[in-house]
C-alpha cells in the first residue's frame, strides 16, 4: 500500500529483481544517471521510461502514476474492502481499515473519500448502537460532502442523522434534519423512490411521536402517492404507520384492524421480528384499554416468537410480561421472567439490558412494599448506569431512590433528591 514517487518505484523494482544500478543502466545510460533518477533528482524522457519499464517488467502507465493518482486508486479500493467488511459484520476490521484510509486522505487532500470514510464510520457506529459517535461521524462527513457539492451523500447524511435522533427519542431534532433532506428532494436532486419512502416514513413516525397526527398522515399519504410497484414490505410499513397513528389518537379499533392486516402479511413473509413487533404494539393497545390479560397474551406471543434471540424485542417482550404480572399482583411469575431477562443480559454481556432486568426486580419489590429490597436493586442499577455514563438515567434513579427512602430515612431521601436535581441541573433539564 506504499505510495511512491517515480524514483522510489524504480528503486523498489530494481531491488526486488536484485539488479545493480549498472545492470539496470545497461548500455543505455550510466549507473550514476539511474541513481539520480531513483533519488528524483532528474527527469526522464518517454524513450527512457519505455526502456526502464521493459527492464523492470512493468507498464509505463505504472511508472507515470503520480502519488495523487496512487492515493486515489488505493483509497477507492480500500473503501470498497471496508464496505465488504461492514456487510459481513466485521466491524473492527472495517474500522481499522477506514482509519488507514483517513490518514491517506488527509495527506493527499482527498475530500470526497475523506467524507465517505466518516460516513462509513457512522454506519459502523449505528450497528454498534453508539449514537453519540454516529452524529459526530455524519456531521463531519456532511461538512466535506457539502464542500464537494455531493447532493446525494448530503441527503444520506441528513437522513441518517434524523434516524439516529429518532433512536434517541429526540423527535424535533429528527424532523429538522429530515426536513433538510426533504429540501433536497424538492430540488429534484434525488431520484430513488425507495429513498423517498424511507424519508417520508421517518417523518411520519417523528410527527406521530410529537402527537401531530395531521402531519404524520400527510407523509403517509405522500408514500401512498409515490408511483412505484407495490410490494408486501411497502404495504406492511404503511399499515404499521397507520396503526401507530390510530393508536396515538385513541382510535383503537382502526389501529387493531391495521395491525391485524400487517400481521397477516408478516406471517406470509415469515418475518419473525416483524411479527413480534406487531404483537408488542397490539399489547400497547390493550394496555391503553386496561385489558391486562390481553397485554400479557400478546407480550407472551412476541416473546415466544423471538425467545431464542437476545435482541431488543426479546428484552422488551419480557419487560411487558413482567409489568403485566405486576399489574395482576402475580409477583412470583413476574420474578420468573425477570430471572430470564437477567440471564439473557449476562449471557450477552449487555450492561444496558442487565440494568433493565435489575430495574424490573426493583419494580416488583416496590409493588410488594418491600422498599429495602427495591432500594438494593436500584443501587445495582445506579452502578451499571454510572459505568455506562448515562447521566440522565442516573438522575432519574437518584430521584426514585429518594422516593423509596421517604418512609425509611429522611436524611437519605434528601441526599438522593439533591443528587438527582444536581445532575438534572448539569444537563440543563432544570
N, C-alpha and C positions, 0 to 999 in steps of 0.2 A: 504493500500500500504506500510505498515511497513515492513522493512527488519530486522528480529530479529535473535538473537543467539538462541541456543538450550534452554538455561536457561530462556531467555526472553519469548520464546514461551510457555514454561511450566508455567511460572508465569502468563502470559496473559490468557491462557486457564483456569488455576485454578481460577483466579479472575472472569472470565466470568461465571464460574459454581458456584460461591460463596462458594468455598471449602477452608477450612483452611489447613495449612501445615500438621497438624496432620491427617486430613481426607484424604488428598492425600497420605500421607505416609502409612496409614493403619497399618497392622501388618507386612508389608514387610520391611520397613526401618523406620528411625526416622525422625521427623519433622526437626531436625537440618540438616540432610543429604539433605532433599529436599531444604532447604534454601540455602545450599552450591551449589547445582545443579542450582538453579534459578539464583544465582549470578555468574554462570560459574566458580566456584571455584573448582569443582571436576568433574571427568569424570564418565560416566555411562556405565554399561555393556549392552550387547544386551538384556539379560533377563530383566534387569530393564527397558530398553526402551520399551520392549514389554508390561510390566506391566503398565507403565505410559501411553502408547498410549491407552490401554484398559480403564483405569480410566478416561482419558481425552476425549475419543471417537474420536481419530484421528489416522491416519496411522503412522507407524514407519517411512515410507519414508518422511512424512511431517516433523517429528521431526528431521530427519537426514539432511534435506535440508540445505546446508550451505548458508551464506549470499551471496556468489558469485553466487550460483545457483538460489537463490531467485531473485537477481538483474537481472540476465539474463532472467528468466521467466517473471518477471514484465515488464521489458523494451520491450521484444518481444511483449507482449500483448498490451502495451500502444502504441507502434509504429503502430500496426495493427489498433487500435482505431483512431489514428491520421490520418492514411491514409483514413479511412472511412469518417472522418470529412472533409478532403480535397475534396474527391469525391462529398460530399454533398454540398460543397461550404461554409462550416462552418469554415472559415479560422482562426478566432480569437480563437475558441475552440481548433483547431488543434495546433496553435502556443503556446497556454498556456500549452497544454499537452506536446508538444515537449520540452519546456523549463524545465519541471519537469524531463523528461527522461534524458536530457543532464546532469542534476545535479547528477542523479544516475550513469550515465555512467562515469562521472568524478571520483566519489567516488570509483567505483569498476573497473576502468580501462577497460571498455567495448569498445574497439577501434572501432569494426565493427558497433555497434549500435550508437556510437557517430557520426560516419561518415554518417550513414543512416539518423540520425536526421538533420544534417546540409544539407544533400541533400533534405530532405523534406521541410526545411525552405526555401531553394532555390526555390522549387516548389511553395510554398505559395507566395513568393515574385514575381515569374513570373506571377502568377494570379493577384497579386496586381499591376503589371507593375512597381515595384520598382527595376529596373535593376541594380542599384548600389549595393544594398544589395544582389541581386542574385549572382553576381560574387563572392563576399566575402564568401557567404554560400557554393557555389560549390567548390571554391578553398580550403576551409577548409576541406570539405568532401573528395576532391581529395587527399589531403595530407594523410588522415588517410586510405583511400581505398588503396593507394599505399603502406603504411606501412603494411596493411593486405593482400597485393597482390591480391585484388579483381578485376580481369581484367574487368569483365562485368560492374561493377559500375564505374571503372576508365573511361571506354568508355562512359558511360552515362554522366559523368561529363564533359568530353571534348566536347561531342555533344551538351549538353545544354549550356555550356559557349559560344560555337560557335553560337548557335541560339540567345543568348542574344546580342552578338556583332552584329549580323545581324539586330536585332531590333534597335540597336543604330547606324546603318549605318557604323560601324567600320569593313569593309569587310576584310581588311588584317588580323586583329586580329581573325576574324571568321575563315578564311582559315587556319591560324596557328593551332588553336585548333581542327578544324575539321580534319586537316591533322594528328594530334596526334591520333585522334580516328580512322582514316583510317589505321594507322600503326598497331593498334590492330587487325583490320580486316585482314590485310595482314598476321599477325601471326596466323590467324585461331582461334582466341580466342572467337569470337562472331559468333554464328550460325544463329541467327534470321534474315531471309531475309527482313522482314519489316524494321528492324533497318538499314540494309544496304541501303535500298532505301531512308530512311529518311536522312541518312548521305549524299548520293550522290546528292539528290535533293537540299540540303542546300549548298553543294559545288558548284553545277551547278549555283544556284542563286547568290552566292557570286562572282563567276568569271564573271557572266553576268554583275553584278553591277560594276565590275572593268574593263569592256569593253574587257575582254578576252574571246571572243566568242568560240575560238578553245577549250580552257579548259572546258568551260561550256558545249559545245556539247559533249565533251569526257565523262563527267559524266552523261549526259543524256543518251548516248549510253550504259554506264555501267548499268544504270537502266533497259534499254531495254533487256540487255543480261542476267539479273537475271532470272533463270529458276524457275518460280512460276506461279501459276494460276492467270491469268489476271482478273482484276475486273474493274468496272467502275471508282472507285476512282483513281486507278493507271493510267488509261488512261487519266482522266481529268488532273491529276498532270503533266503527260508527255506533254500533249497538251499545258498546260499553260506555262511550262518551254520553250518549243519550240517557242511558240508565243512570249514570252518575249524576247527571244534571237533574233528572226527575227526582232522584233520591235527595238531592240537595234542597230542592224546593218543596219537599214533602209529598210529592206525587208517587206514593209507594206502589200503587197498583201498576201504573205505567212503567215504573222502574223495574218491577218484578217481571213484567212481560218482556222488556228489552233484555234483561239478564237471562231469562228463560231461553229466548231465541239465540242469544250469544252462546249459551251453554250447549245447545243442540249442535251448533256449528263447530264448537270446540271439540265436542265428543266425536264428531265426524272426522276431525283432523287428528284426534288422539293427542291433543295438546294438554298434557297433564298440568303444567304450571299455569296455563291459561284457565283451565277448569277450576283449579284450586283458588285462583284469584277471584273468579266469579263467585264461588261458594262463599268466600270471605266477605265480598260486597253484599251478597244476599243476607249473610248473617248480620251485617250492619243495618240493613232494612228492618229486620226483625227486632234488633236491639232498640231502634227508634220507635218501633211499635210496642215495645215492652214484652215481647214474646221470647222469654229466655230459653225455653225448651227448643225453639226453632234456631235460636242463636247457637246453642250447643250442637244441634243436629248438623248445621251447615259448617260450623267450625271443625267439627269432627270429620266431616266428609273431606274438607280441604286438607286436614292433617293426614287422613288415611291415604289420600292420593299421593301425597308428597313426602310421606314419613321416612322414606329411605334417603332423603336428601338432607343437607344441613344448611339450606339456604334461608333467606329472609321469610319466605312463605311459610316454611315449617315452624319457625320461631313465632311468627305472627299468629299462626293457627293455634299453637299451644297456648299463647297468651290469651287468646279469645276463649279457649276452652276453660282455662283457669279462672278467668273473670266470670264466666257463666256459672261455674261451680261455686265460686264465692257468693255470687248473687243468690244461688239456691241454698246457700249455707251448707253445702256438701264439702266440708273442708278436707276430708281425707282424700277424696277424688282430686281435689284441687292440688294437694301436695304431691299426689302420684304423678300428675302431668308436669308439675314444677320440677320434679326429680328428672324426668325425661329431658326437659328443656336444658337443665343444668348439665346433664351428662353429655348432651349433644354439643353444648358450648365448650366444655372442657376438652372433648374429643377433637373438635375442630380448632382448638386453641383460639377461639374467638372471644376476646375480652368483652366486647360490646354485648354479645349475646349472653355471656356469663353474668354481666351486670343486670340485664333484663330478667334473667331467671331468678337471681337473688332478690330483685325488686318485687317479683311476684310472691316469693316466700314472705317478705315483709308485709305485703298487702294482705296475705292470708292471716298472719298473726295479728295484724291490726284489726281485721274484721272479727277476730275471736277475742278482742280486747286484751290480747297478750302483748302489751306495748313494749315490755322489756325485750322480748324476743324479736319484735318488729324492729326495734332500735338496733339490735345486734346485726341484723341483716342489712340495715341501712348503712351502718358503719362499713361493712364489707363493700357495699355498693360505692360508697364515697371513696374508698381506697382505690378501687378499679377506675372510677371516673377521673380521679385525680391523676392517675397514671396515664390515662388517655388524653388528658389535657382539655377535657370538655368543661369549661368554666361555667357555662350557663346551666348545664345539668347538675353540676356540683352545687351551685347556688340553690337550685330547686330542692336538692337533697337536704341541704342545711335547714331550709325553711320547714321541710317536712319533719326533720329531726326536732326542731323547735316545737312544732305542734304536738309531736308524740311525748315530749318531755313536759308538756303543760300541766299534766296531772301527777308528775313524778318529781320534778325538780325545777323550781322557778329560775334558779341560777343557770342551769343547763339550757332551759328554754330560751332565756335572754341571750346566752352565749351563741347559740346556733342561729337565732334570728339575726343577731348582729353580723355573724359570719356571712349569712346568705345575702343580707342587704348590702354589705360591703362589696361582695362580688358583683351584685347587680349594678351597683354604682360604678364599679370599674368598667363594666360592659356598657355603661351609659343607658341601661334599661330603665333605671330610675334616677 
